[in-house]
Amino acid sequence: MTEIGRLVTAMVTPFDGEDKVDYDQAKRLAGALLESGSDDLVVVGTTGESPTLTHSEHEKVIELCINESKGKIPVIAGTGSNSTDEAISLTKYAEKIGANAALVVTPYYNKPTQEGLYQHFKAINDNCSIPIIIYNIPPRSVVDMSVDTMSRLFEL
């Protein structure tokens, strides 16, 4: 299992003046965070504007941050979605290119039951082998994962 550090930085995704991802600035920012002592780098989570990125942009930002980290610190890729299939696809891609873990938000907007949450995360777990960090933010996703559901997921 990937050891998570004490200083975990959620990186913003820089944009240029035309509302396009600025990949050069993203690379520089990842390098600066690495050099300034971050133990881990979280990329394209909600702080990284993941809901506004295309799949191609999302994947490219993860890849450039993995390349920039050069294995010096773990990269945790935001791969969550309210679509189970999309979350599986993003997590598989992140795993394939070398992410150390996935940050997966609870399915927003859909408001699943606790069993629905369990099945969503179980499906991601069953299709990928990198560690999954559950990102439970009820005010933003409109669903709150219970401790019992997290305990069931921990057993996976």
ABEGO torsion letter per residue (X at the ends): XBBBBABBBBBBBBBBAAGBBBAAAAAAAAAAAAAAGBABBBBGBAAAGAAABBAAAAAAAAAAAAAAAGGABBBBBBABBABAAAAAAAAAAAAAAGBABBBBBBBBGAGBBAAAAAAAAAAAAAABABBBBBBBBAAAAGBBBBAAAAAAAAAX
